[in-house]
Amino acid sequence: MPDKNLVMTLAKVLIAAAWVDGEITEDEANSAKDLLFYLPQTTGMRDMKLTAQEFSLLEMYVDTPVDEAERARLVADLQDAIKSSEDKAFVVSMLQQLLAADGEVTAEETAVLTEIETAVDEVHTGTFSSLSNLFGGAVKRRSEVANAPNRELYFEDFIKNRIFYFVEQRLNGQAIGFDEADLRKYSLAGGLMAKVAETDNQVTDAEFAAMASALEDKWGVERETAVFITEVAVAEITAAQDVFRMYREFSTMTTEDERVRFVEALFAVAAADGDVSFEETEEIRTISRGLNLYHHQFIEAKLKVIS
């Protein structure tokens, strides 16, 4: 019977396999969720359920593409997790189900399936061969993927400051002229502005420009970088975002004066398309409270922008 470690490791490989053609279709994403949901029933592990944190960890792999190097690391982890012939059969069956989810298996997907099946087949599950793997095959696999990408190192950021996580992912090591602490702060600011802008379920060009200008004018972020952070914030902000954690993190990184000026920026974003709706005003009121500002500070910020 597969254990929890094998299930989690396999889930990551399933997602990586779905990314092989550069995108995950809605059918593939839904199928992956279904497989994970029904896994305990189909394998006899009725008492095994993935925690919310474990599902969040898997979300990291769904949200951005998995390249060849990272896939190789995950496959090596999967080889280490396989302990029996039953584990092997389970892994191959789940892979085949996922790749056939959208009704079409591409040549690229077939190649990856063959690659993973071969890697699985190479795992020896006997007692003595397992000892051999410990000092031979497993060590070799580790050395081959030692420098492969590992997004799980940034799991805390994925949970606490998701905009920053995606900014970091897209930067991929590129320098942008300020330190990590500032980038975290600007990412949170972008996320909170995006919450206001998308209150009516769309972000207009004028609102987008106002967001970028706020980063540029309030904190001196270069225009190109401000636009980049705004693009990520608009693309990644969701209703599921933990806004209370965002309030707390942003409050610890800013002075009271910065937060007051930021509320002014929020009203500027809301007013950018010519009108500040009741819903936008209430969203800003909620954010202002979350940032530990007084009601009179909220009103003064509003009057500075809306006469």
Secondary structure, 3 states (H helix, E strand, C coil): CCCHHHHHHHHHHHHHHHHHHCCCCHHHHHHHHHHHHHHHHHHCCCCCCCCHHHHHHHHHHHHCCCCHHHHHHHHHHHHHHCCCHHHHHHHHHHHHHHHCCCCCCCHHHHHHHHHHHHHHHCCCCCHHHHHHHHHCHHHHHHHHCCCCCCHHHHHHHHHHCHHHHHHHHHHCCCCCCCCHHHHHHHHHHHHHHHHHHHHHCCCCHHHHHHHHHHHHHHHCCCHHHHHHHHHHHHHHCCCCCCHHHHHHHHHHHCCHHHHHHHHHHHHHHHHCCCCCCHHHHHHHHHHHHHCCCCHHHHHHHHHHHCC
